[in-house]
Amino acid sequence: MKIDILTLFPEAFSALNCSILKRAQESGKLEINIINIRDFSLDKHGKCDDYTYGGGAGMLMTPQPIFDAVKSVKKRGSHIVFASPCGEKLSPELAQSLSKKKHLIFICGHYEGIDQRIIDIFKPQEISVGDYVLTGGEIPTMTIIDCLARFVDGVITKESLDEESFSSGGLEYPQYTHPQVFEGLSVPEVLLSGNHAEIAKWRKKESEKRTKERRADLIK
Ligand SMILES: C[S@@+](CC[C@H](N)C(=O)[O-])C[C@H]1O[C@@H](n2cnc3c(N)ncnc32)[C@H](O)[C@@H]1O
């Protein structure tokens, strides 16, 4: 899968170059390019934002540099995403559907956001990472990419996907590793028993308990 990210702040994306996403890029499962929108500004000072018509606080990203940046990477079949608090909420199902696309283009808004005409022209899929407002689209875009990358074939094992929170509706059970006793707290006996049926039963029970206590809204 190829991903082009259009942003005014390319330096924000260093987080994509470590751990699992780094390996996914090195093995060719993901190709991620960062494109600086400012490089497309026709303004002699490279300006990419301006006051909003109608007044109001803050600046808005102007359409011309974004338009030309999108045009420079868009091909037939490209799928454009705009991270926005006004979009549909990110979910595992949405991330999985994005993971099937061959070419994704992400537009990162900043300041007060982007000129509506970019949305009207390119009709991007607008995706929100939650009901709160962040300073820019860089972190939400990385969140969406990290989430969808887990569904790209071979990026992580299928087993890792299967028992995660939300994969079967509820939250994950508590997990333990070595040492067996830490600060006087022991790993639950059943996990040391080697009895896989009992372990599965315990995990199911703990998962249901945690979901009921913390996220009753997830219980159908
Ligand atoms: C300060 S926000 C603009 C918020 C916008 N004026 C509004 O009220 O909906 C700047 C940019 O950050 C990104 N952003 C902020 N919060 C977000 C969220 N919850 N989900 C996705 N993107 C978000 C968007 O790209 C947005 O254009």
The ligand as a Tripos MOL2 file, in Angstrom:
@<TRIPOS>MOLECULE
LIG
   27    29     1     0     0
SMALL
NO_CHARGES

@<TRIPOS>ATOM
      1 C1         -7.9030   23.1600   15.3930 C.3       1 LIG1
      2 S1         -8.4630   21.9150   14.3060 S.3       1 LIG1
      3 C2         -9.7910   22.7220   13.4760 C.3       1 LIG1
      4 C3        -11.1040   22.4570   14.1240 C.3       1 LIG1
      5 C4        -12.2570   23.0460   13.3450 C.3       1 LIG1
      6 N1        -12.2110   24.4770   13.3350 N.3       1 LIG1
      7 C5        -13.5550   22.5630   13.9750 C.2       1 LIG1
      8 O1        -14.0300   23.2070   14.9020 O.co2     1 LIG1
      9 O2        -14.0930   21.5100   13.5640 O.co2     1 LIG1
     10 C6         -7.2180   21.8610   13.0550 C.3       1 LIG1
     11 C7         -7.1500   20.5530   12.3040 C.3       1 LIG1
     12 O3         -6.8280   19.5120   13.2050 O.3       1 LIG1
     13 C8         -7.3870   18.2800   12.7630 C.3       1 LIG1
     14 N2         -8.2090   17.7400   13.8790 N.ar      1 LIG1
     15 C9         -8.4480   18.3380   15.0760 C.ar      1 LIG1
     16 N3         -9.2030   17.5720   15.8650 N.ar      1 LIG1
     17 C10        -9.4500   16.4380   15.1820 C.ar      1 LIG1
     18 C11       -10.1890   15.2510   15.4680 C.ar      1 LIG1
     19 N4        -10.8450   15.0910   16.6080 N.pl3     1 LIG1
     20 N5        -10.2220   14.2840   14.5160 N.ar      1 LIG1
     21 C12        -9.5750   14.4390   13.3550 C.ar      1 LIG1
     22 N6         -8.8740   15.5340   13.0140 N.ar      1 LIG1
     23 C13        -8.8090   16.5270   13.9030 C.ar      1 LIG1
     24 C14        -8.1860   18.6000   11.5090 C.3       1 LIG1
     25 O4         -7.3780   18.2730   10.3770 O.3       1 LIG1
     26 C15        -8.3960   20.0950   11.6080 C.3       1 LIG1
     27 O5         -8.5620   20.6820   10.3380 O.3       1 LIG1
@<TRIPOS>BOND
     1     1     2 1
     2     2     3 1
     3     2    10 1
     4     3     4 1
     5     4     5 1
     6     5     6 1
     7     5     7 1
     8     7     8 2
     9     7     9 1
    10    10    11 1
    11    11    12 1
    12    11    26 1
    13    12    13 1
    14    13    14 1
    15    13    24 1
    16    14    15 ar
    17    14    23 ar
    18    15    16 ar
    19    16    17 ar
    20    17    18 ar
    21    17    23 ar
    22    18    19 1
    23    18    20 ar
    24    20    21 ar
    25    21    22 ar
    26    22    23 ar
    27    24    25 1
    28    24    26 1
    29    26    27 1
@<TRIPOS>SUBSTRUCTURE
     1 LIG1         1 GROUP 0 **** ****
